[in-house]
């Protein structure tokens, strides 16, 4: 039954991507590098984060490293700030040959590849980063990346980049313990796991598009939101009344590097190796920089009067157990591979 579901979903996805692939970019900015020589292959990279974002800076280093190592055989054109596509549209752009590489957030992918949602399950709630890496950088992570490749017609050239932990933030209610979450309406970006986790804590998750969030906060339609320190800082949400934070490590967000399989197959083996070899050295430095960016953002929030409470490890473990009561139903709803879930559980419990 699961394989039948996957095959059916894959066919539908292929038709959707073929249709959407014909759509042009929202705004095509000028390339950052000079025009390529006639013999050079062009690698266009699209991301939506701004130039000073920790993800953008890492991809810029990758682009420079790769172009230099290719000795003129690859011309890399890096377009950030959604100059080519927003991340929500870039998968179709990859399928349609409008761009050769993208690095969208994992939260953009589980609607196409359900097993990406594995990392959002309650079993990971509140865990330290090292335990996330044990799963994501090991055999399970390679299997999830292989399914992204299969279902989306892309190549994942290496490990994923970090954004960091998502936490909870509030306007008028100080949340110092999990019991305080009961009855609060909290904005989520979507996802069954985000919804289920908060429902387990007796909160009320509300799906609201990001552009509509400031009004929703100011009008009291929600009392809180699920986000990251860095995102709240960059949006200056203290201006919309955010006064409190609950640093409970809801989930650990990452970005997924993806290269069009059609472009990849056009490369000789030596250039494929250069792409992988240029990507990997960037990852560890980016992960450290992402962690530091979140720490800096936390300090900025506090400087603007945001009171941040941090639950104990014992409390996180207790409430992780409570949220996990919903996990079997979430696995079924999300269409996750049960064997993959069991394997991840074994790694987490080691």
ZAMARNU-263307 format. One line per 10 residues: number of its first residue (from 1); for each residue x, y, z of N, C-alpha, C. Coordinates in steps of 0.02 Angstrom, whole numbers. Example, Ala and Ser with C-alpha at 12.3 -4.5 7.8 and 13.67 -1.06 7.14 Angstrom:
2
1) 660,-284,390,615,-225,390,660,-165,390  642,-112,354,684,-53,357,645,2,394
***
This chain:
350
1) 42,-60,0,0,0,0,43,62,0  97,62,40,140,120,44,173,134,-24  197,79,-57,230,90,-122,182,115,-174  119,88,-172,68,113,-218,55,187,-208  52,207,-144,42,278,-128,99,320,-155  161,295,-145,219,333,-168,218,341,-244  204,286,-279,205,289,-352,153,337,-378  92,334,-348,39,379,-369,58,451,-356  84,464,-295,103,532,-278,159,557,-324  206,512,-341,261,532,-383,237,552,-453
11) 189,514,-480,162,531,-546,128,599,-544  86,610,-492,52,675,-486,103,731,-480  154,720,-438,206,771,-429,241,787,-494  255,734,-533,289,746,-597,247,790,-642  182,778,-644,138,819,-687,137,891,-663  134,900,-596,132,968,-568,196,1005,-584  253,971,-574,317,1004,-585,327,1020,-659  303,976,-703,309,990,-775,270,1053,-792  209,1059,-764,168,1117,-776,200,1180,-748  221,1176,-683,248,1235,-651,316,1254,-677
21) 352,1205,-705,419,1219,-730,420,1269,-785  362,1278,-819,360,1327,-872,351,1398,-848  341,1407,-782,332,1474,-755,399,1509,-749  401,1571,-765,463,1608,-759,475,1631,-688  535,1658,-675,552,1682,-608,512,1744,-590  503,1754,-525,468,1814,-502,507,1876,-521  574,1873,-517,615,1929,-539,685,1903,-551  709,1909,-611,775,1882,-627,825,1939,-622  865,1938,-569,917,1988,-561,976,1975,-606  1019,2024,-613,1079,2015,-653,1126,1967,-618
31) 1163,1924,-656,1209,1878,-625,1263,1914,-587  1288,1882,-534,1338,1914,-492,1406,1911,-523  1418,1863,-570,1483,1856,-601,1481,1879,-673  1539,1882,-704,1543,1903,-773,1512,1849,-818  1498,1868,-880,1469,1821,-927,1516,1762,-938  1489,1701,-945,1532,1643,-955,1563,1641,-1024  1619,1607,-1027,1649,1595,-1093,1606,1544,-1129  1609,1542,-1197,1566,1495,-1234,1574,1422,-1213  1634,1403,-1190,1646,1333,-1173,1627,1315,-1102  1610,1365,-1060,1595,1352,-990,1522,1331,-981
41) 1511,1285,-935,1444,1268,-914,1422,1318,-860  1359,1339,-862,1334,1388,-814,1293,1353,-760  1311,1366,-697,1276,1340,-639,1242,1399,-604  1176,1405,-612,1138,1458,-578,1112,1431,-512  1125,1468,-459,1103,1449,-392,1053,1500,-368  995,1476,-342,943,1520,-317,931,1507,-243  931,1561,-203,909,1558,-134,867,1620,-119  828,1618,-65,785,1675,-50,810,1717,9  860,1693,46,886,1732,102,928,1791,77  933,1842,118,969,1903,99,1044,1893,103
51) 1081,1943,79,1153,1936,71,1189,1925,137  1164,1952,192,1199,1946,256,1178,1884,296  1134,1843,268,1111,1783,304,1167,1731,306  1171,1693,360,1224,1644,369,1222,1591,315  1163,1573,290,1158,1525,236,1185,1554,171  1167,1617,157,1189,1649,95,1265,1655,92  1295,1674,148,1367,1682,149,1403,1616,136  1375,1562,163,1406,1496,152,1401,1475,79  1344,1486,48,1335,1467,-22,1380,1510,-66  1389,1573,-48,1435,1616,-86,1506,1588,-84
61) 1527,1563,-25,1594,1532,-20,1599,1470,-63  1545,1430,-63,1544,1370,-106,1550,1390,-179  1512,1440,-200,1513,1461,-270,1582,1484,-291  1614,1523,-249,1682,1548,-264,1732,1490,-267  1727,1445,-219,1773,1388,-216,1766,1344,-278  1703,1330,-296,1689,1286,-353,1713,1317,-419  1697,1380,-429,1717,1412,-492,1793,1414,-499  1826,1429,-444,1899,1432,-445,1929,1363,-460  1902,1311,-427,1928,1244,-436,1914,1217,-506  1861,1240,-538,1843,1215,-604,1887,1243,-659
71) 1925,1296,-643,1972,1327,-691,1938,1346,-756  1879,1378,-749,1844,1404,-807,1795,1357,-839  1791,1296,-816,1744,1248,-846,1673,1258,-820  1667,1288,-760,1601,1305,-732,1599,1379,-717  1546,1411,-739,1532,1481,-720,1474,1481,-672  1486,1501,-610,1435,1497,-558,1403,1566,-550  1337,1568,-557,1299,1630,-550,1252,1621,-490  1268,1656,-436,1231,1648,-373,1183,1706,-365  1118,1690,-361,1064,1740,-353,1030,1729,-286  1042,1774,-239,1010,1769,-173,951,1817,-169
81) 921,1824,-111,867,1872,-98,806,1861,-143  794,1798,-163,737,1780,-207,739,1818,-273  800,1835,-296,805,1870,-360,782,1826,-418  790,1761,-411,764,1716,-462,698,1685,-439  699,1651,-383,638,1616,-359,634,1617,-283  574,1617,-258,563,1602,-188,572,1527,-179  591,1507,-119,604,1436,-107,542,1393,-119  483,1421,-107,422,1381,-117,411,1365,-191  443,1404,-236,435,1394,-308,495,1362,-341  549,1354,-304,612,1335,-337,614,1262,-358
91) 575,1219,-326,575,1148,-346,548,1142,-417  494,1179,-432,468,1179,-500,519,1208,-548  555,1259,-526,606,1290,-568,662,1241,-585  683,1201,-536,733,1149,-550,707,1099,-601  644,1078,-593,616,1030,-639,610,1058,-710  597,1123,-715,587,1155,-780,650,1181,-811  708,1170,-780,771,1194,-809,781,1268,-804  745,1302,-759,751,1374,-750,810,1392,-706  835,1344,-668,891,1354,-623,923,1286,-613  988,1286,-597,1023,1221,-590,1031,1199,-517
101) 1029,1245,-470,1040,1226,-400,999,1271,-354  976,1242,-299,940,1280,-248,955,1248,-180  942,1286,-126,955,1261,-59,895,1282,-14  836,1254,-27,776,1273,11,776,1243,81  734,1272,124,724,1245,191,689,1178,187  706,1134,233,675,1067,235,600,1070,241  573,1125,271,501,1132,280,465,1143,214  503,1156,160,473,1162,93,465,1095,59  495,1042,86,502,980,48,455,923,69  431,923,131,394,864,153,327,856,118
111) 302,909,86,240,901,48,252,860,-15  315,858,-39,334,819,-98,365,752,-78  406,754,-26,442,694,-3,426,685,71  374,648,87,351,644,157,406,626,207  454,585,189,503,562,237,549,618,262  550,676,229,586,733,256,554,754,323  489,742,330,454,758,392,475,716,451  514,664,439,539,623,494,570,665,549  610,715,529,648,755,577,605,803,618  541,807,601,496,850,637,456,812,690
121) 464,747,692,424,706,738,440,722,811  393,708,857,404,722,928,465,688,958  489,632,930,547,598,958,608,642,959  610,694,916,667,739,914,657,803,955  598,810,984,582,871,1022,632,881,1079  662,939,1082,706,958,1137,774,926,1138  791,885,1087,855,851,1088,912,899,1069  972,887,1096,1030,928,1077,1049,915,1004  1085,964,975,1102,961,904,1141,898,886  1184,875,932,1226,818,916,1184,756,901
131) 1127,749,932,1084,691,918,1048,699,852  1032,760,833,1004,771,766,1055,751,713  1118,772,723,1170,757,673,1182,681,668  1177,645,723,1188,573,720,1139,540,673  1078,566,670,1028,538,625,1037,566,555  1043,631,549,1041,664,483,1105,653,442  1162,647,476,1225,639,440,1245,566,431  1203,520,456,1219,449,451,1178,415,397  1169,351,406,1134,310,355,1063,334,344  1028,353,397,959,376,390,957,439,347
141) 1002,487,361,1004,548,322,1019,534,249  1063,487,235,1078,470,165,1017,439,131  979,400,168,918,370,139,866,424,125  858,472,170,810,526,158,833,568,97  897,583,93,922,621,35,912,582,-29  921,516,-27,911,475,-87,837,478,-109  792,482,-62,721,486,-80,703,555,-108  737,607,-83,729,673,-114,752,670,-186  809,639,-197,836,633,-265,788,596,-311  762,540,-286,717,498,-326,652,534,-343
151) 622,566,-293,555,594,-302,555,661,-337  610,699,-332,612,767,-359,657,774,-420  692,721,-439,735,725,-497,794,772,-486  826,766,-428,882,809,-410,939,765,-383  996,797,-372,1052,766,-337,1066,808,-275  1074,775,-218,1093,808,-156,1168,799,-147  1208,851,-157,1280,842,-161,1316,832,-95  1282,838,-39,1316,829,25,1270,843,84  1301,853,142,1263,865,203,1223,931,199  1173,935,242,1128,993,242,1158,1049,284
161) 1139,1111,268,1159,1169,307,1109,1182,363  1132,1217,415,1090,1231,473,1056,1300,469  995,1303,495,965,1365,516,966,1367,592  943,1314,624,946,1309,697,879,1291,726  875,1296,792,815,1275,827,757,1324,818  697,1296,810,636,1335,815,610,1331,886  586,1389,912,559,1394,980,490,1427,976  463,1444,1033,399,1478,1037,407,1548,1065  367,1595,1039,370,1666,1059,299,1691,1070  292,1739,1118,225,1760,1138,222,1835,1149
171) 161,1861,1146,149,1932,1155,134,1949,1228  76,1930,1252,53,1953,1319,60,1901,1374  78,1839,1356,80,1785,1405,151,1760,1414  176,1763,1475,241,1734,1489,232,1659,1500  267,1620,1458,265,1547,1464,331,1525,1495  327,1502,1557,386,1479,1592,389,1404,1600  333,1371,1585,330,1298,1590,279,1273,1539  283,1209,1522,241,1182,1469,167,1189,1484  149,1184,1548,78,1188,1565,48,1256,1546  90,1307,1541,66,1374,1523,43,1379,1451
181) 60,1329,1410,42,1330,1339,-32,1315,1328  -64,1284,1375,-133,1263,1367,-178,1321,1348  -214,1313,1293,-263,1363,1272,-236,1420,1230  -170,1425,1223,-142,1481,1183,-144,1465,1109  -163,1515,1070,-164,1508,997,-94,1528,970  -63,1482,934,6,1490,913,11,1482,837  40,1531,804,48,1528,731,102,1477,713  86,1433,664,134,1387,636,138,1398,560  194,1381,528,200,1389,456,166,1332,418  143,1281,453,112,1223,422,145,1160,448
191) 122,1103,423,152,1040,441,113,1003,495  100,939,482,62,899,530,100,890,595  167,884,591,206,873,652,205,935,696  209,995,667,205,1057,706,136,1062,740  85,1045,703,18,1047,731,10,997,788  31,935,774,21,882,823,61,893,887  122,918,881,164,931,939,130,981,986  104,1036,957,73,1088,998,5,1064,1026  -31,1025,987,-94,998,1013,-81,951,1073  -25,916,1071,-8,873,1128,4,914,1191
201) 25,977,1181,36,1022,1238,-27,1063,1254  -84,1045,1222,-149,1077,1232,-150,1150,1209  -104,1167,1164,-107,1233,1132,-148,1228,1068  -164,1286,1039,-204,1288,978,-162,1312,919  -134,1268,878,-96,1289,819,-141,1321,767  -117,1376,737,-155,1412,686,-109,1423,626  -132,1402,568,-92,1412,507,-104,1482,480  -51,1523,478,-56,1592,454,4,1605,409  -6,1630,348,52,1648,306,96,1700,339  161,1696,328,208,1741,361,191,1815,349
211) 173,1836,288,158,1907,278,99,1932,320  54,1886,340,-5,1906,379,7,1904,454  66,1880,475,79,1871,546,79,1935,586  112,1989,564,112,2050,605,42,2073,624  -4,2074,575,-72,2095,590,-106,2046,638  -94,1981,629,-124,1932,673,-100,1941,745  -36,1958,754,-10,1970,822,-40,2034,852  -41,2087,812,-65,2151,838,-140,2149,853  -178,2110,814,-250,2105,824,-269,2052,875  -220,2014,900,-234,1964,950,-265,1900,924
221) -262,1889,858,-289,1827,831,-248,1767,851  -184,1779,864,-141,1728,895,-103,1762,951  -84,1722,1000,-44,1748,1056,30,1731,1050  47,1691,1000,117,1671,993,132,1644,924  194,1623,916,216,1595,851,272,1546,862  280,1502,813,336,1455,809,387,1484,760  448,1496,783,499,1526,739,568,1515,769  618,1552,746,686,1548,773,706,1617,800  756,1617,843,782,1681,869,801,1727,811  837,1700,762,862,1741,707,805,1769,665
231) 753,1730,654,697,1753,613,658,1808,650  646,1798,715,611,1849,754,652,1913,757  718,1905,763,761,1965,764,758,2002,697  765,1965,642,768,1998,577,702,2032,561  646,2004,585,580,2035,574,563,2088,626  606,2094,677,595,2143,731,525,2137,760  506,2075,777,438,2063,799,422,2091,868  472,2118,902,455,2155,964,412,2216,948  417,2240,885,375,2296,864,302,2275,856  289,2210,850,221,2185,846,199,2154,913
241) 236,2169,966,214,2150,1032,244,2087,1061  291,2055,1026,323,1995,1054,364,2015,1114  349,1986,1172,381,2004,1235,413,1944,1271  394,1883,1250,416,1825,1287,438,1770,1238  485,1729,1261,507,1671,1224,509,1610,1268  495,1552,1237,499,1488,1272,546,1445,1231  608,1437,1255,662,1408,1217,662,1332,1226  615,1300,1191,604,1229,1203,627,1183,1146  662,1210,1097,690,1170,1042,636,1126,1010  586,1159,981,531,1124,950,554,1076,894
251) 595,1101,849,627,1059,799,690,1094,775  732,1058,737,796,1083,715,794,1092,639  796,1155,617,785,1171,546,850,1171,507  848,1143,446,906,1142,402,885,1160,330  936,1174,290,927,1188,218,956,1130,178  922,1112,123,941,1053,84,970,1074,16  1034,1058,3,1063,1074,-63,1037,1026,-116  1014,1053,-172,986,1012,-226,1010,1038,-293  1033,993,-335,1055,1010,-403,1012,971,-452  991,1004,-505,951,972,-557,987,910,-582
261) 952,852,-582,982,790,-607,1000,796,-681  960,833,-718,975,842,-789,1041,879,-799  1053,931,-758,1117,967,-762,1174,922,-737  1162,887,-683,1213,843,-654,1237,791,-705  1189,762,-740,1207,710,-789,1246,738,-848  1241,804,-858,1278,834,-913,1351,847,-895  1368,841,-831,1436,855,-808,1480,793,-814  1542,802,-834,1589,746,-830,1602,728,-758  1626,668,-746,1636,643,-678,1683,688,-639  1732,717,-670,1779,760,-635,1745,822,-606
271) 1699,852,-644,1663,911,-620,1613,891,-565  1583,833,-571,1538,810,-517,1577,805,-451  1637,776,-456,1678,769,-397,1698,837,-368  1712,885,-412,1729,952,-389,1671,985,-352  1610,973,-376,1551,1001,-343,1546,973,-272  1551,908,-264,1547,877,-198,1605,900,-154  1665,901,-182,1724,921,-143,1722,994,-123  1688,1036,-162,1683,1107,-145,1628,1119,-94  1577,1077,-93,1521,1085,-46,1540,1065,25  1570,1008,33,1581,980,100,1622,1025,146
281) 1676,1057,124,1714,1099,170,1674,1159,197  1621,1178,163,1581,1235,183,1535,1218,242  1516,1154,248,1461,1135,293,1478,1147,366  1534,1121,389,1549,1127,461,1556,1200,483  1589,1241,441,1596,1312,458,1528,1346,459  1485,1328,412,1419,1359,410,1379,1339,472  1383,1277,493,1345,1255,551,1367,1293,614  1432,1302,621,1456,1340,678,1432,1413,674  1434,1442,614,1412,1511,605,1337,1518,618  1298,1467,598,1226,1470,610,1211,1469,685
291) 1247,1427,722,1236,1424,794,1254,1490,827  1308,1521,805,1328,1585,832,1277,1639,814  1250,1637,753,1200,1686,732,1138,1681,776  1118,1620,794,1060,1612,838,1075,1639,908  1136,1628,932,1156,1655,998,1154,1731,998  1181,1760,944,1181,1834,939,1110,1860,936  1068,1826,898,998,1848,892,963,1844,960  979,1792,998,949,1786,1065,967,1846,1108  1030,1868,1105,1051,1927,1144,1014,1989,1121  1005,1996,1055,969,2054,1029,897,2055,1053
301) 864,1997,1053,795,1993,1078,792,2016,1150  839,1992,1190,840,2012,1261,852,2087,1268  896,2115,1226,909,2187,1228,846,2227,1211  800,2197,1174,737,2231,1157,680,2210,1203  698,2183,1260,648,2170,1311,612,2104,1308  635,2058,1265,603,1993,1260,630,1948,1317  585,1925,1359,602,1883,1416,600,1810,1394  657,1776,1395,662,1708,1368,669,1658,1426  622,1611,1429,624,1557,1478,649,1493,1445  690,1455,1480,719,1393,1453,701,1335,1499
311) 660,1287,1475,642,1230,1517,702,1184,1530  700,1148,1584,754,1102,1601,754,1042,1554  810,1006,1552,815,945,1512,764,893,1536  754,890,1601,706,843,1629,635,859,1606  619,923,1605,553,944,1582,544,929,1508  595,943,1468,592,928,1397,581,853,1385  616,812,1423,609,739,1415,538,717,1433  511,745,1486,443,726,1508,392,744,1454  397,805,1428,347,826,1379,360,796,1310  421,777,1297,435,739,1236,396,673,1238
321) 396,641,1297,357,579,1305,283,590,1295  258,646,1319,187,662,1310,170,672,1237  213,710,1201,201,722,1130,206,658,1089  248,612,1110,259,551,1072,198,505,1073  151,517,1117,90,477,1117,52,486,1051  61,543,1019,28,557,956,69,533,896  129,509,908,175,495,852,149,442,803  121,385,826,96,336,777,45,366,729  0,407,755,-51,438,712,-18,487,664  32,525,687,67,571,644,105,535,588
331) 137,480,604,173,441,554,126,420,498  67,396,517,18,376,466,-6,436,426  -24,490,460,-49,549,426,1,578,377  65,580,397,117,610,356,142,564,301  124,501,304,146,453,253,218,433,260  244,433,321,315,415,333,325,340,328  386,322,311,406,252,308,414,226,379  372,181,403,377,157,472,444,127,490  475,91,442,540,61,455,593,115,466  589,170,429,636,225,437,626,258,505
341) 563,265,526,548,293,592,577,250,647  569,185,641,596,139,692,672,142,694  703,146,636,776,151,634,800,215,668  765,271,654,783,334,685,775,330,761  723,297,784,712,290,856,769,252,887  792,200,855,848,161,883,910,203,889  924,246,840,983,288,842,976,340,898  917,370,904,905,420,955,914,391,1025  893,328,1035,894,298,1101,961,267,1119  1007,264,1071,1073,234,1085,1110,272,1140
***
